[in-house]
C-alpha cells in the first residue's frame, strides 16, 4: 500500500495545481458527479461506494469514494483553450511516461508510471487520463484503483470516459 500512497499524493498534487491559464479560460457549469449515472461508474469499478464534490479555482472535481471514504477515482473538469492533452500530462515530471490515447473521439493522453524498485512503484499503472473536448477538459485519475495501461480495467476506464464525455460541454 505504500507504493500506492506515493502515486496518490503525486496525482492529487497535479490535479490541485492546474495551470493558471487553464483556470482563467472560464468557469464550467456542469456537475462532474453528474456526467454519468453513479451506478454505471460503480458497475465499472465496484470499489466505488459514494461521491464527494470538490471545487478548485474555476474547476470542479468529483471524488468517487471507496467504503472507507478514501478517493478511488477522481474526475475533474474545467476549461482550457491553450494546452494540449500531451502538454498537460507532461507537467507531471519524472517517473511517468506520457502516451497518446485513441478511440475516444477527442484528443487524449495518459500518464503511466515508470517502475521504481526503490519506492516499490510498479510500472505501467495509469495515474491520469486527460481528454480535451473543445475548450473543456475531462481528467480521470484512478487514485486508489490500480489500472494497467492496457487490458480490461483500462477498457473500463475508457468506457467511463466515453460516458462522461457525452455530457461534457
N, C-alpha and C positions, 0 to 999 in steps of 0.2 A: 504493500500500500504506500510505502514511502516514495517509490518512483512515481506513482500517480499523483501524489500531492505536489510534487515539483512541477509536473506538467500542468496541473490545475492552477497553481499560483501563476505560472507564466501566461496561461491562457487568460485568466482574469485580469492580469496586468495589461495585456494587449488590448482587451476589449474595453477597459476603462480608460485607455489612453488613445482614443480615436483622434486622428489629426484635426487641428482646428478648422482647416478648410472643409473637412467632412461635416463638421457641426454647423458651420456658417452657411451651408447651402440651403437651409430652411428646415422647418420642423415638419415631420411626417405625422399625419393624423390617423394612424392605424394602430390598433392594439396588437402587439406581437403575439400575445397569448390567444388571439382570435383569428390568426391567419389560417388555422387548420383546427378542426374539431379535436378536443382534448383526447377523446377515445381513440382517434386514429394515430396520434403520437404515442399514446400508451400501448396500443396494439403493436406498433413497430418496436418500441422499447419498453418492455413490461416493467422495468425498474422505476419508470416514471409513475408517480402517485398523485401529484398535485402541482399547481403553478404558483408563482410569485412574480409580481411586476417589479421593474426597476427602471428608473429614468436616469439618464446622464446627459447633460447639456440638452441638445435638441434630439438626441437619440433615445430609443426605448429598447428595453430588454424584457424578455420573459424567461424566468428560470423554471425549468421543469425539474421538480424536486423528487428525490427518492423517499423511501418510507422514513428515513431518519432526518429528513429536512435539508439534506445537502443537495447542491445542484448536480443533476445528472446531465442535463443538456441545457445550454444557454442559447437563446435565439435573440439576436439583436437586429434592429432595423434602423434605418436613417436615410439621409440623403447625402450624396457625394457626387458632384458633377465632374471632379477632376481626376481622381485616382482610378487606375485600372485594378482589376481583381488581383493580378500578379503583384502590382506595387503594394497593395495593402498587405498581402501575405509576406512580402519581403521585409516589412517592418519588424517582423518577429526577431530577426537577427540570427545568431549562430544556433546550431542544434536542430535546425529544421531544413527540410527540402521543400521547395515550392513546386507544385505540379499543377498544370492546367487540367481542368475538368470539362469534359464534353458531355453532351446528351441532355443538358438542362434547358437548352434553347436561349441561354444568355451567357455572357462572359462569366467564367467562374474559375477559381483557383483554390487549392487547398494547401495547408501547411501540414507536413508529415514529419514526425520525429525521426531524428537520426539516432542510431544506437549509441549509448554512452554507458559502458560497463561500470565505470566509477560511480555513477549516480543511479545505476540499475534502471536506466531508461531503455525500454525496448525500441527498436526501430520500426518504422512502418505504421505508426499509430497516427490517425488523423486528429489534429488538435483543433483545426478550424477549417470551415468551408465557407468561402466568401463569394457571393454571387451579385453581379451588377445587373440591375434591370432599369435601363434608362438612367435617371438621376438617383434612383433608390438603390439601396443595397440590403441584402439579407445575409447575415452571418450566423452560421450554426457552429457551436463549439461543444463537442461531446466531452464535457468536463470530467465526469467520472464513469463514462461508458467507454470501454476500450473498443475502438473501431479501427480495424486494419484498412489500409488504403485500397483494398480490393476484397471481394468476397461478399457473402450475404449481408453482413452487418453494414457494409458500405452501401450496398444497394438499398437497404432500408433508409439510410441517411439521405441518399439521393431521392428516394420516394417521398420522404417527409419534405425535403426541399422543394420538390415539384409541387406538392400540395400547397405549401405556403406561398410559393411564387404566384399562384393563381389569384391570391387575394392581396398581393403587394402592389401598390400603385406604381 
